[in-house]
Amino acid sequence: MLDNEKKSLIEAEEHYRHLIASKLGSIEQGAQTLEKSLWDKVSAVLNSNFGLWFLSSVFISGGATMYQITQHHYETELAQQKEVITCEFEIVNRLNGMGYLLRRANTVGEAQFALTSITKSLGPVSSEFEHVNIAVLYFKIYQLTGIRDIEMGNYVRELEEINLVIQGENPKAAFNGADKKRLLEIIDILQNYARKQIDNRKKQ
């Protein structure tokens, strides 16, 4: 049997629980009423002339902004692709010229002239690249595409190093056969790589 004090304590706890539950219920009901009232007001405003004007302004201006952003992105991407293709064709053009002249070179002077295309174009695809070093053209493609082939970079560096040695030699001396063979090998490798890159870009 529970004594009177314990009974009173239990009754007080039950009364307290009932009171808390009642308050929570009224708070929840008030929140629902407030939410409904708020949405009713928002709906009324949106259905009014002002609301329709506001929504149309937001969508029209937002749509125009999205269009401008998309158009700018497209134009930037198109300009970058155009510049990459121009660089690639400039590289192929120079390699073709070098290969053609080197195969016919018998003296160091003729080889020096053939290798002029490393630093400037004898017949540029684009005038802006006429005096641009071939290594810079490769770097520009890397900047625009993010694609870097380390092996090809090593071949370009070797091409430049051999050129520096040849440029310091006597122009009237006979062109070294080993140098000629190695230069033509490097040019052939770079030509094949450049053509593959152009072909892959056409398929994209």
RORO-543114 format. One record per atom (N, C-alpha, C): residue number from 1; residue in three letters; atom name; x, y, z. Coordinates in pm, whole numbers. Layout:
SITE  pos  code  site      c1      c2      c3
SITE  NUM   ALA    CA       X       Y       Z
...
END
This chain:
SITE  pos  code  site      c1      c2      c3
SITE    1   MET     N      85    -121       0
SITE    1   MET    CA       0       0       0
SITE    1   MET     C      87     124       0
SITE    2   LEU     N      47     223     -81
SITE    2   LEU    CA     121     348     -86
SITE    2   LEU     C      68     441      21
SITE    3   ASP     N     158     505      88
SITE    3   ASP    CA     111     602     187
SITE    3   ASP     C      65     728     118
SITE    4   ASN     N       1     813     193
SITE    4   ASN    CA     -60     935     137
SITE    4   ASN     C      43    1027      72
SITE    5   GLU     N     162    1034     128
SITE    5   GLU    CA     266    1124      75
SITE    5   GLU     C     311    1079     -64
SITE    6   LYS     N     327     944     -79
SITE    6   LYS    CA     368     892    -210
SITE    6   LYS     C     259     910    -313
SITE    7   LYS     N     132     887    -269
SITE    7   LYS    CA      19     908    -359
SITE    7   LYS     C      13    1051    -407
SITE    8   SER     N      35    1144    -316
SITE    8   SER    CA      32    1287    -352
SITE    8   SER     C     144    1320    -451
SITE    9   LEU     N     261    1260    -429
SITE    9   LEU    CA     375    1284    -517
SITE    9   LEU     C     347    1232    -658
SITE   10   ILE     N     288    1111    -667
SITE   10   ILE    CA     256    1052    -797
SITE   10   ILE     C     151    1136    -868
SITE   11   GLU     N      48    1178    -791
SITE   11   GLU    CA     -57    1262    -849
SITE   11   GLU     C      -1    1393    -901
SITE   12   ALA     N      92    1451    -824
SITE   12   ALA    CA     155    1579    -863
SITE   12   ALA     C     236    1560    -993
SITE   13   GLU     N     309    1445   -1004
SITE   13   GLU    CA     388    1418   -1124
SITE   13   GLU     C     296    1401   -1247
SITE   14   GLU     N     185    1326   -1226
SITE   14   GLU    CA      90    1304   -1335
SITE   14   GLU     C      28    1437   -1381
SITE   15   HIS     N      -6    1519   -1282
SITE   15   HIS    CA     -64    1651   -1313
SITE   15   HIS     C      37    1737   -1391
SITE   16   TYR     N     164    1728   -1352
SITE   16   TYR    CA     271    1805   -1417
SITE   16   TYR     C     291    1758   -1561
SITE   17   ARG     N     291    1624   -1580
SITE   17   ARG    CA     305    1567   -1714
SITE   17   ARG     C     189    1612   -1803
SITE   18   HIS     N      69    1605   -1748
SITE   18   HIS    CA     -50    1644   -1824
SITE   18   HIS     C     -42    1792   -1864
SITE   19   LEU     N       7    1873   -1770
SITE   19   LEU    CA      20    2018   -1795
SITE   19   LEU     C     122    2044   -1906
SITE   20   ILE     N     238    1976   -1903
SITE   20   ILE    CA     344    1992   -2005
SITE   20   ILE     C     293    1947   -2141
SITE   21   ALA     N     225    1830   -2143
SITE   21   ALA    CA     171    1778   -2269
SITE   21   ALA     C      70    1875   -2329
SITE   22   SER     N     -10    1932   -2241
SITE   22   SER    CA    -112    2028   -2286
SITE   22   SER     C     -47    2152   -2346
SITE   23   LYS     N      59    2201   -2279
SITE   23   LYS    CA     129    2321   -2328
SITE   23   LYS     C     198    2293   -2461
SITE   24   LEU     N     262    2173   -2472
SITE   24   LEU    CA     329    2136   -2597
SITE   24   LEU     C     229    2126   -2711
SITE   25   GLY     N     112    2069   -2680
SITE   25   GLY    CA       8    2058   -2782
SITE   25   GLY     C     -39    2193   -2828
SITE   26   SER     N     -55    2286   -2738
SITE   26   SER    CA    -102    2420   -2776
SITE   26   SER     C       6    2495   -2854
SITE   27   ILE     N     133    2472   -2818
SITE   27   ILE    CA     244    2536   -2892
SITE   27   ILE     C     250    2482   -3034
SITE   28   GLU     N     237    2348   -3049
SITE   28   GLU    CA     241    2286   -3181
SITE   28   GLU     C     124    2334   -3267
SITE   29   GLN     N       5    2343   -3202
SITE   29   GLN    CA    -113    2391   -3275
SITE   29   GLN     C     -94    2536   -3319
SITE   30   GLY     N     -32    2616   -3231
SITE   30   GLY    CA      -5    2757   -3263
SITE   30   GLY     C      94    2770   -3378
SITE   31   ALA     N     195    2682   -3380
SITE   31   ALA    CA     295    2685   -3487
SITE   31   ALA     C     232    2648   -3620
SITE   32   GLN     N     145    2546   -3617
SITE   32   GLN    CA      76    2506   -3740
SITE   32   GLN     C     -14    2617   -3794
SITE   33   THR     N     -84    2683   -3698
SITE   33   THR    CA    -172    2794   -3737
SITE   33   THR     C     -91    2908   -3797
SITE   34   LEU     N      24    2938   -3735
SITE   34   LEU    CA     112    3046   -3783
SITE   34   LEU     C     167    3012   -3921
SITE   35   GLU     N     209    2885   -3940
SITE   35   GLU    CA     263    2841   -4069
SITE   35   GLU     C     157    2854   -4178
SITE   36   LYS     N      35    2808   -4147
SITE   36   LYS    CA     -75    2816   -4244
SITE   36   LYS     C    -106    2960   -4278
SITE   37   SER     N    -108    3044   -4175
SITE   37   SER    CA    -137    3187   -4195
SITE   37   SER     C     -29    3253   -4281
SITE   38   LEU     N      96    3216   -4253
SITE   38   LEU    CA     208    3274   -4329
SITE   38   LEU     C     201    3234   -4476
SITE   39   TRP     N     176    3104   -4503
SITE   39   TRP    CA     167    3057   -4641
SITE   39   TRP     C      46    3116   -4713
SITE   40   ASP     N     -62    3135   -4639
SITE   40   ASP    CA    -181    3200   -4698
SITE   40   ASP     C    -148    3341   -4745
SITE   41   LYS     N     -70    3413   -4661
SITE   41   LYS    CA     -33    3551   -4695
SITE   41   LYS     C      64    3553   -4814
SITE   42   VAL     N     160    3460   -4813
SITE   42   VAL    CA     256    3453   -4924
SITE   42   VAL     C     184    3419   -5054
SITE   43   SER     N      92    3322   -5045
SITE   43   SER    CA      15    3281   -5162
SITE   43   SER     C     -69    3397   -5216
SITE   44   ALA     N    -127    3472   -5124
SITE   44   ALA    CA    -210    3587   -5166
SITE   44   ALA     C    -126    3692   -5237
SITE   45   VAL     N      -5    3715   -5183
SITE   45   VAL    CA      84    3815   -5245
SITE   45   VAL     C     129    3768   -5384
SITE   46   LEU     N     166    3638   -5395
SITE   46   LEU    CA     214    3585   -5522
SITE   46   LEU     C     105    3582   -5629
SITE   47   ASN     N     -19    3567   -5586
SITE   47   ASN    CA    -132    3563   -5680
SITE   47   ASN     C    -181    3703   -5718
SITE   48   SER     N    -129    3804   -5651
SITE   48   SER    CA    -169    3942   -5682
SITE   48   SER     C     -90    3992   -5804
SITE   49   ASN     N    -127    4108   -5855
SITE   49   ASN    CA     -56    4168   -5969
SITE   49   ASN     C      91    4192   -5935
SITE   50   PHE     N     114    4239   -5813
SITE   50   PHE    CA     252    4264   -5769
SITE   50   PHE     C     333    4134   -5768
SITE   51   GLY     N     268    4027   -5715
SITE   51   GLY    CA     336    3898   -5707
SITE   51   GLY     C     372    3845   -5844
SITE   52   LEU     N     278    3855   -5938
SITE   52   LEU    CA     304    3809   -6074
SITE   52   LEU     C     414    3891   -6139
SITE   53   TRP     N     412    4022   -6116
SITE   53   TRP    CA     518    4109   -6169
SITE   53   TRP     C     654    4072   -6109
SITE   54   PHE     N     654    4049   -5978
SITE   54   PHE    CA     778    4015   -5908
SITE   54   PHE     C     836    3884   -5961
SITE   55   LEU     N     748    3782   -5972
SITE   55   LEU    CA     795    3651   -6020
SITE   55   LEU     C     847    3660   -6163
SITE   56   SER     N     773    3731   -6248
SITE   56   SER    CA     817    3744   -6387
SITE   56   SER     C     950    3818   -6396
SITE   57   SER     N     968    3920   -6311
SITE   57   SER    CA    1094    3995   -6310
SITE   57   SER     C    1210    3906   -6269
SITE   58   VAL     N    1185    3826   -6164
SITE   58   VAL    CA    1291    3736   -6114
SITE   58   VAL     C    1328    3633   -6221
SITE   59   PHE     N    1227    3570   -6280
SITE   59   PHE    CA    1254    3466   -6380
SITE   59   PHE     C    1316    3522   -6507
SITE   60   ILE     N    1266    3638   -6550
SITE   60   ILE    CA    1320    3698   -6673
SITE   60   ILE     C    1464    3742   -6653
SITE   61   SER     N    1489    3815   -6542
SITE   61   SER    CA    1626    3862   -6517
SITE   61   SER     C    1719    3745   -6487
SITE   62   GLY     N    1666    3646   -6412
SITE   62   GLY    CA    1747    3527   -6382
SITE   62   GLY     C    1778    3448   -6507
SITE   63   GLY     N    1677    3435   -6595
SITE   63   GLY    CA    1697    3364   -6721
SITE   63   GLY     C    1797    3434   -6811
SITE   64   ALA     N    1786    3568   -6814
SITE   64   ALA    CA    1879    3647   -6896
SITE   64   ALA     C    2021    3633   -6844
SITE   65   THR     N    2035    3634   -6711
SITE   65   THR    CA    2167    3620   -6650
SITE   65   THR     C    2227    3483   -6681
SITE   66   MET     N    2144    3378   -6668
SITE   66   MET    CA    2190    3242   -6698
SITE   66   MET     C    2231    3230   -6845
SITE   67   TYR     N    2155    3293   -6932
SITE   67   TYR    CA    2187    3290   -7075
SITE   67   TYR     C    2321    3358   -7102
SITE   68   GLN     N    2342    3473   -7037
SITE   68   GLN    CA    2467    3548   -7057
SITE   68   GLN     C    2586    3467   -7006
SITE   69   ILE     N    2569    3402   -6890
SITE   69   ILE    CA    2677    3321   -6833
SITE   69   ILE     C    2710    3203   -6926
SITE   70   THR     N    2603    3137   -6974
SITE   70   THR    CA    2622    3022   -7065
SITE   70   THR     C    2688    3066   -7196
SITE   71   GLN     N    2640    3180   -7249
SITE   71   GLN    CA    2695    3232   -7375
SITE   71   GLN     C    2842    3268   -7359
SITE   72   HIS     N    2876    3333   -7246
SITE   72   HIS    CA    3016    3372   -7219
SITE   72   HIS     C    3104    3249   -7207
SITE   73   HIS     N    3053    3147   -7135
SITE   73   HIS    CA    3130    3022   -7118
SITE   73   HIS     C    3154    2956   -7254
SITE   74   TYR     N    3050    2953   -7337
SITE   74   TYR    CA    3060    2891   -7470
SITE   74   TYR     C    3160    2966   -7557
SITE   75   GLU     N    3153    3100   -7555
SITE   75   GLU    CA    3245    3181   -7637
SITE   75   GLU     C    3389    3165   -7591
SITE   76   THR     N    3410    3160   -7458
SITE   76   THR    CA    3545    3140   -7403
SITE   76   THR     C    3601    3005   -7445
SITE   77   GLU     N    3517    2902   -7433
SITE   77   GLU    CA    3560    2766   -7470
SITE   77   GLU     C    3591    2758   -7619
SITE   78   LEU     N    3509    2822   -7700
SITE   78   LEU    CA    3529    2822   -7845
SITE   78   LEU     C    3660    2891   -7882
SITE   79   ALA     N    3687    3006   -7816
SITE   79   ALA    CA    3810    3081   -7840
SITE   79   ALA     C    3932    2999   -7800
SITE   80   GLN     N    3922    2927   -7688
SITE   80   GLN    CA    4033    2843   -7642
SITE   80   GLN     C    4060    2729   -7739
SITE   81   GLN     N    3952    2664   -7786
SITE   81   GLN    CA    3968    2555   -7882
SITE   81   GLN     C    4032    2604   -8011
SITE   82   LYS     N    3989    2722   -8055
SITE   82   LYS    CA    4046    2781   -8177
SITE   82   LYS     C    4196    2807   -8160
SITE   83   GLU     N    4234    2858   -8042
SITE   83   GLU    CA    4375    2888   -8016
SITE   83   GLU     C    4458    2760   -8008
SITE   84   VAL     N    4402    2656   -7946
SITE   84   VAL    CA    4471    2526   -7937
SITE   84   VAL     C    4496    2470   -8076
SITE   85   ILE     N    4391    2471   -8161
SITE   85   ILE    CA    4403    2418   -8297
SITE   85   ILE     C    4505    2497   -8379
SITE   86   THR     N    4505    2630   -8361
SITE   86   THR    CA    4602    2715   -8432
SITE   86   THR     C    4744    2680   -8390
SITE   87   CYS     N    4766    2661   -8260
SITE   87   CYS    CA    4899    2623   -8209
SITE   87   CYS     C    4942    2488   -8265
SITE   88   GLU     N    4849    2393   -8267
SITE   88   GLU    CA    4882    2259   -8317
SITE   88   GLU     C    4919    2262   -8465
SITE   89   PHE     N    4843    2338   -8544
SITE   89   PHE    CA    4875    2347   -8688
SITE   89   PHE     C    5005    2423   -8711
SITE   90   GLU     N    5033    2522   -8625
SITE   90   GLU    CA    5160    2596   -8635
SITE   90   GLU     C    5277    2501   -8608
SITE   91   ILE     N    5263    2416   -8506
SITE   91   ILE    CA    5368    2319   -8472
SITE   91   ILE     C    5392    2222   -8588
SITE   92   VAL     N    5283    2166   -8642
SITE   92   VAL    CA    5295    2071   -8754
SITE   92   VAL     C    5359    2140   -8875
SITE   93   ASN     N    5318    2262   -8901
SITE   93   ASN    CA    5373    2340   -9013
SITE   93   ASN     C    5525    2356   -8997
SITE   94   ARG     N    5570    2389   -8876
SITE   94   ARG    CA    5714    2408   -8853
SITE   94   ARG     C    5791    2277   -8863
SITE   95   LEU     N    5734    2171   -8806
SITE   95   LEU    CA    5800    2041   -8811
SITE   95   LEU     C    5813    1991   -8954
SITE   96   ASN     N    5708    2013   -9034
SITE   96   ASN    CA    5713    1974   -9175
SITE   96   ASN     C    5825    2048   -9249
SITE   97   GLY     N    5834    2178   -9223
SITE   97   GLY    CA    5938    2260   -9287
SITE   97   GLY     C    6077    2218   -9245
SITE   98   MET     N    6095    2194   -9116
SITE   98   MET    CA    6226    2152   -9066
SITE   98   MET     C    6267    2018   -9126
SITE   99   GLY     N    6172    1924   -9125
SITE   99   GLY    CA    6202    1791   -9179
SITE   99   GLY     C    6241    1797   -9325
SITE  100   TYR     N    6165    1875   -9402
SITE  100   TYR    CA    6192    1888   -9546
SITE  100   TYR     C    6332    1945   -9572
SITE  101   LEU     N    6367    2052   -9500
SITE  101   LEU    CA    6497    2118   -9521
SITE  101   LEU     C    6613    2036   -9467
SITE  102   LEU     N    6591    1967   -9353
SITE  102   LEU    CA    6699    1887   -9294
SITE  102   LEU     C    6736    1768   -9381
SITE  103   ARG     N    6637    1708   -9443
SITE  103   ARG    CA    6665    1593   -9530
SITE  103   ARG     C    6755    1633   -9648
SITE  104   ARG     N    6748    1760   -9685
SITE  104   ARG    CA    6827    1809   -9800
SITE  104   ARG     C    6954    1884   -9756
SITE  105   ALA     N    6973    1898   -9625
SITE  105   ALA    CA    7089    1973   -9574
SITE  105   ALA     C    7217    1889   -9581
SITE  106   ASN     N    7321    1950   -9638
SITE  106   ASN    CA    7452    1884   -9646
SITE  106   ASN     C    7557    1958   -9565
SITE  107   THR     N    7535    2086   -9539
SITE  107   THR    CA    7630    2166   -9460
SITE  107   THR     C    7563    2210   -9329
SITE  108   VAL     N    7646    2251   -9235
SITE  108   VAL    CA    7595    2301   -9106
SITE  108   VAL     C    7509    2424   -9129
SITE  109   GLY     N    7550    2510   -9222
SITE  109   GLY    CA    7474    2631   -9252
SITE  109   GLY     C    7332    2598   -9299
SITE  110   GLU     N    7319    2495   -9381
SITE  110   GLU    CA    7186    2455   -9430
SITE  110   GLU     C    7102    2397   -9316
SITE  111   ALA     N    7169    2325   -9226
SITE  111   ALA    CA    7100    2270   -9109
SITE  111   ALA     C    7056    2383   -9015
SITE  112   GLN     N    7143    2485   -8999
SITE  112   GLN    CA    7109    2600   -8915
SITE  112   GLN     C    6985    2671   -8967
SITE  113   PHE     N    6979    2687   -9099
SITE  113   PHE    CA    6863    2752   -9159
SITE  113   PHE     C    6737    2665   -9141
SITE  114   ALA     N    6751    2535   -9157
SITE  114   ALA    CA    6637    2443   -9141
SITE  114   ALA     C    6580    2450   -8999
SITE  115   LEU     N    6670    2466   -8901
SITE  115   LEU    CA    6628    2469   -8761
SITE  115   LEU     C    6580    2607   -8714
SITE  116   THR     N    6578    2703   -8806
SITE  116   THR    CA    6527    2837   -8773
SITE  116   THR     C    6384    2828   -8720
SITE  117   SER     N    6307    2731   -8769
SITE  117   SER    CA    6166    2718   -8731
SITE  117   SER     C    6145    2683   -8584
SITE  118   ILE     N    6252    2650   -8513
SITE  118   ILE    CA    6239    2626   -8369
SITE  118   ILE     C    6206    2757   -8298
SITE  119   THR     N    6267    2865   -8343
SITE  119   THR    CA    6247    2994   -8277
SITE  119   THR     C    6149    3086   -8349
SITE  120   LYS     N    6133    3068   -8480
SITE  120   LYS    CA    6036    3150   -8554
SITE  120   LYS     C    5989    3075   -8677
SITE  121   SER     N    5870    3110   -8723
SITE  121   SER    CA    5812    3041   -8837
SITE  121   SER     C    5857    3104   -8969
SITE  122   LEU     N    5892    3019   -9065
SITE  122   LEU    CA    5928    3069   -9198
SITE  122   LEU     C    5803    3099   -9280
SITE  123   GLY     N    5691    3038   -9242
SITE  123   GLY    CA    5562    3063   -9308
SITE  123   GLY     C    5452    3036   -9208
SITE  124   PRO     N    5423    3132   -9117
SITE  124   PRO    CA    5333    3108   -9004
SITE  124   PRO     C    5188    3079   -9045
SITE  125   VAL     N    5123    2992   -8970
SITE  125   VAL    CA    4980    2966   -8986
SITE  125   VAL     C    4903    3088   -8939
SITE  126   SER     N    4952    3147   -8828
SITE  126   SER    CA    4893    3270   -8772
SITE  126   SER     C    5005    3368   -8743
SITE  127   SER     N    4985    3494   -8781
SITE  127   SER    CA    5092    3594   -8764
SITE  127   SER     C    5131    3614   -8617
SITE  128   GLU     N    5037    3592   -8525
SITE  128   GLU    CA    5069    3613   -8383
SITE  128   GLU     C    5171    3512   -8331
SITE  129   PHE     N    5186    3398   -8400
SITE  129   PHE    CA    5281    3295   -8356
SITE  129   PHE     C    5410    3294   -8439
SITE  130   GLU     N    5427    3392   -8526
SITE  130   GLU    CA    5542    3393   -8617
SITE  130   GLU     C    5676    3389   -8543
SITE  131   HIS     N    5688    3465   -8436
SITE  131   HIS    CA    5815    3473   -8363
SITE  131   HIS     C    5809    3404   -8226
SITE  132   VAL     N    5718    3307   -8212
SITE  132   VAL    CA    5703    3234   -8086
SITE  132   VAL     C    5782    3104   -8093
SITE  133   ASN     N    5864    3078   -7992
SITE  133   ASN    CA    5944    2955   -7986
SITE  133   ASN     C    5852    2833   -7985
SITE  134   ILE     N    5894    2725   -8050
SITE  134   ILE    CA    5811    2605   -8059
SITE  134   ILE     C    5780    2546   -7921
SITE  135   ALA     N    5875    2557   -7827
SITE  135   ALA    CA    5850    2508   -7690
SITE  135   ALA     C    5739    2588   -7623
SITE  136   VAL     N    5732    2717   -7654
SITE  136   VAL    CA    5626    2803   -7598
SITE  136   VAL     C    5490    2763   -7655
SITE  137   LEU     N    5488    2722   -7781
SITE  137   LEU    CA    5363    2676   -7843
SITE  137   LEU     C    5311    2551   -7771
SITE  138   TYR     N    5402    2459   -7739
SITE  138   TYR    CA    5362    2339   -7664
SITE  138   TYR     C    5311    2377   -7526
SITE  139   PHE     N    5379    2473   -7462
SITE  139   PHE    CA    5338    2516   -7327
SITE  139   PHE     C    5201    2584   -7332
SITE  140   LYS     N    5176    2661   -7438
SITE  140   LYS    CA    5047    2730   -7453
SITE  140   LYS     C    4934    2628   -7465
SITE  141   ILE     N    4957    2520   -7540
SITE  141   ILE    CA    4856    2414   -7552
SITE  141   ILE     C    4830    2352   -7415
SITE  142   TYR     N    4937    2330   -7338
SITE  142   TYR    CA    4922    2275   -7202
SITE  142   TYR     C    4840    2370   -7114
SITE  143   GLN     N    4866    2500   -7124
SITE  143   GLN    CA    4790    2598   -7045
SITE  143   GLN     C    4641    2595   -7080
SITE  144   LEU     N    4610    2579   -7208
SITE  144   LEU    CA    4471    2584   -7254
SITE  144   LEU     C    4395    2453   -7232
SITE  145   THR     N    4466    2341   -7236
SITE  145   THR    CA    4399    2211   -7225
SITE  145   THR     C    4424    2139   -7092
SITE  146   GLY     N    4535    2172   -7027
SITE  146   GLY    CA    4572    2101   -6905
SITE  146   GLY     C    4635    1966   -6933
SITE  147   ILE     N    4656    1936   -7061
SITE  147   ILE    CA    4716    1807   -7101
SITE  147   ILE     C    4865    1826   -7127
SITE  148   ARG     N    4945    1749   -7057
SITE  148   ARG    CA    5091    1760   -7074
SITE  148   ARG     C    5152    1623   -7092
SITE  149   ASP     N    5222    1605   -7202
SITE  149   ASP    CA    5291    1479   -7229
SITE  149   ASP     C    5439    1500   -7201
SITE  150   ILE     N    5486    1443   -7091
SITE  150   ILE    CA    5625    1464   -7048
SITE  150   ILE     C    5724    1410   -7151
SITE  151   GLU     N    5690    1296   -7211
SITE  151   GLU    CA    5780    1236   -7311
SITE  151   GLU     C    5799    1329   -7430
SITE  152   MET     N    5690    1390   -7478
SITE  152   MET    CA    5700    1484   -7590
SITE  152   MET     C    5779    1608   -7549
SITE  153   GLY     N    5761    1649   -7424
SITE  153   GLY    CA    5836    1763   -7371
SITE  153   GLY     C    5986    1736   -7373
SITE  154   ASN     N    6024    1613   -7344
SITE  154   ASN    CA    6166    1575   -7347
SITE  154   ASN     C    6221    1579   -7490
SITE  155   TYR     N    6139    1538   -7586
SITE  155   TYR    CA    6182    1542   -7727
SITE  155   TYR     C    6201    1688   -7773
SITE  156   VAL     N    6111    1774   -7731
SITE  156   VAL    CA    6122    1916   -7768
SITE  156   VAL     C    6250    1975   -7709
SITE  157   ARG     N    6278    1940   -7583
SITE  157   ARG    CA    6399    1990   -7519
SITE  157   ARG     C    6525    1939   -7589
SITE  158   GLU     N    6524    1811   -7629
SITE  158   GLU    CA    6639    1755   -7701
SITE  158   GLU     C    6657    1826   -7835
SITE  159   LEU     N    6547    1853   -7903
SITE  159   LEU    CA    6552    1925   -8031
SITE  159   LEU     C    6620    2061   -8013
SITE  160   GLU     N    6583    2131   -7907
SITE  160   GLU    CA    6641    2263   -7880
SITE  160   GLU     C    6788    2253   -7844
SITE  161   GLU     N    6824    2150   -7768
SITE  161   GLU    CA    6963    2133   -7727
SITE  161   GLU     C    7054    2104   -7847
SITE  162   ILE     N    7009    2016   -7936
SITE  162   ILE    CA    7087    1986   -8056
SITE  162   ILE     C    7100    2112   -8143
SITE  163   ASN     N    6990    2187   -8150
SITE  163   ASN    CA    6992    2312   -8228
SITE  163   ASN     C    7097    2409   -8174
SITE  164   LEU     N    7105    2423   -8040
SITE  164   LEU    CA    7203    2515   -7979
SITE  164   LEU     C    7345    2475   -8016
SITE  165   VAL     N    7371    2345   -8017
SITE  165   VAL    CA    7506    2296   -8053
SITE  165   VAL     C    7534    2330   -8200
SITE  166   ILE     N    7441    2301   -8287
SITE  166   ILE    CA    7460    2323   -8432
SITE  166   ILE     C    7476    2472   -8464
SITE  167   GLN     N    7401    2556   -8393
SITE  167   GLN    CA    7409    2701   -8418
SITE  167   GLN     C    7548    2757   -8387
SITE  168   GLY     N    7623    2687   -8300
SITE  168   GLY    CA    7758    2732   -8264
SITE  168   GLY     C    7867    2676   -8354
SITE  169   GLU     N    7831    2594   -8450
SITE  169   GLU    CA    7931    2532   -8537
SITE  169   GLU     C    7956    2616   -8663
SITE  170   ASN     N    8061    2578   -8734
SITE  170   ASN    CA    8100    2647   -8858
SITE  170   ASN     C    7998    2617   -8968
SITE  171   PRO     N    7932    2721   -9021
SITE  171   PRO    CA    7828    2701   -9122
SITE  171   PRO     C    7878    2628   -9248
SITE  172   LYS     N    8009    2641   -9276
SITE  172   LYS    CA    8063    2579   -9399
SITE  172   LYS     C    8100    2432   -9380
SITE  173   ALA     N    8101    2387   -9254
SITE  173   ALA    CA    8140    2247   -9227
SITE  173   ALA     C    8030    2152   -9274
SITE  174   ALA     N    8071    2026   -9295
SITE  174   ALA    CA    7973    1924   -9337
SITE  174   ALA     C    7878    1894   -9221
SITE  175   PHE     N    7752    1874   -9253
SITE  175   PHE    CA    7650    1844   -9152
SITE  175   PHE     C    7668    1701   -9103
SITE  176   ASN     N    7684    1687   -8972
SITE  176   ASN    CA    7707    1557   -8910
SITE  176   ASN     C    7589    1462   -8936
SITE  177   GLY     N    7620    1343   -8991
SITE  177   GLY    CA    7515    1247   -9027
SITE  177   GLY     C    7436    1197   -8907
SITE  178   ALA     N    7505    1178   -8792
SITE  178   ALA    CA    7437    1129   -8671
SITE  178   ALA     C    7337    1232   -8620
SITE  179   ASP     N    7379    1360   -8623
SITE  179   ASP    CA    7289    1468   -8580
SITE  179   ASP     C    7167    1476   -8671
SITE  180   LYS     N    7192    1463   -8799
SITE  180   LYS    CA    7084    1469   -8898
SITE  180   LYS     C    6982    1357   -8874
SITE  181   LYS     N    7034    1235   -8853
SITE  181   LYS    CA    6947    1121   -8830
SITE  181   LYS     C    6863    1140   -8704
SITE  182   ARG     N    6929    1186   -8595
SITE  182   ARG    CA    6857    1202   -8468
SITE  182   ARG     C    6752    1313   -8478
SITE  183   LEU     N    6787    1422   -8543
SITE  183   LEU    CA    6691    1533   -8559
SITE  183   LEU     C    6567    1487   -8636
SITE  184   LEU     N    6589    1411   -8743
SITE  184   LEU    CA    6477    1362   -8824
SITE  184   LEU     C    6390    1263   -8746
SITE  185   GLU     N    6453    1183   -8659
SITE  185   GLU    CA    6378    1091   -8573
SITE  185   GLU     C    6287    1168   -8476
SITE  186   ILE     N    6345    1271   -8412
SITE  186   ILE    CA    6269    1353   -8316
SITE  186   ILE     C    6153    1423   -8387
SITE  187   ILE     N    6182    1481   -8502
SITE  187   ILE    CA    6079    1553   -8578
SITE  187   ILE     C    5966    1457   -8619
SITE  188   ASP     N    6002    1337   -8659
SITE  188   ASP    CA    5901    1238   -8699
SITE  188   ASP     C    5811    1201   -8581
SITE  189   ILE     N    5870    1182   -8464
SITE  189   ILE    CA    5794    1148   -8342
SITE  189   ILE     C    5698    1262   -8306
SITE  190   LEU     N    5749    1385   -8309
SITE  190   LEU    CA    5667    1502   -8275
SITE  190   LEU     C    5555    1524   -8377
SITE  191   GLN     N    5586    1499   -8505
SITE  191   GLN    CA    5483    1513   -8610
SITE  191   GLN     C    5369    1414   -8588
SITE  192   ASN     N    5404    1289   -8562
SITE  192   ASN    CA    5301    1186   -8541
SITE  192   ASN     C    5214    1219   -8420
SITE  193   TYR     N    5278    1266   -8313
SITE  193   TYR    CA    5202    1303   -8192
SITE  193   TYR     C    5108    1419   -8221
SITE  194   ALA     N    5159    1522   -8290
SITE  194   ALA    CA    5077    1640   -8321
SITE  194   ALA     C    4958    1604   -8410
SITE  195   ARG     N    4981    1518   -8506
SITE  195   ARG    CA    4871    1477   -8597
SITE  195   ARG     C    4764    1398   -8522
SITE  196   LYS     N    4809    1313   -8429
SITE  196   LYS    CA    4712    1236   -8349
SITE  196   LYS     C    4627    1330   -8264
SITE  197   GLN     N    4692    1432   -8207
SITE  197   GLN    CA    4618    1528   -8124
SITE  197   GLN     C    4513    1602   -8208
SITE  198   ILE     N    4551    1640   -8328
SITE  198   ILE    CA    4457    1710   -8418
SITE  198   ILE     C    4341    1619   -8455
SITE  199   ASP     N    4372    1493   -8489
SITE  199   ASP    CA    4267    1396   -8526
SITE  199   ASP     C    4172    1371   -8409
SITE  200   ASN     N    4227    1357   -8288
SITE  200   ASN    CA    4144    1335   -8169
SITE  200   ASN     C    4053    1453   -8143
SITE  201   ARG     N    4103    1574   -8168
SITE  201   ARG    CA    4024    1694   -8145
SITE  201   ARG     C    3909    1702   -8245
SITE  202   LYS     N    3931    1656   -8366
SITE  202   LYS    CA    3826    1656   -8468
SITE  202   LYS     C    3711    1563   -8428
SITE  203   LYS     N    3743    1455   -8357
SITE  203   LYS    CA    3642    1357   -8319
SITE  203   LYS     C    3558    1402   -8200
SITE  204   GLN     N    3607    1501   -8123
SITE  204   GLN    CA    3537    1546   -8003
SITE  204   GLN     C    3409    1622   -8039
END
